[in-house]
């Protein structure tokens, strides 16, 4: 029973770490898209600002500028949603990691020696970047 729980928690930790990494990548991608689109938008507006012809009618007359403004809005909303999702995934991962650390004595299979336990902890840290040594 213990080894089943141990294996289940290990698999779940790896799965949650991978999901967390995916959501963080998605968040960074939306941040980059927002920044890039904002730069392009600013470059397109700079001639209008220099000639003092920046009015609502000149802005709305250019469909590309409107599309860029809409894209900035959409990317910003997606970036915020991705950030919330990433924070949630990180919390779920950290909760399980903390549970493993708190309950490690009862979760370890009884047949494992201390050196095997240390090797497992080292492998989890190196291979999956999951620190199970201590609480952060």
Buried (B, 14 or more C-beta within 10 A) or exposed (E): EEEEEBEEBBEBBBEBBEBBBEBBEBBBBBBEBBEEBBEBBEEEBEEBEEEEEEEEEEBEEEEEBEEBBEBBEBBBEBBEEBBEBBBEBBEBBBEBBEEBBEEBEEBBEEEBEEEEBEEBBEEBEEEBEBEBEEEE
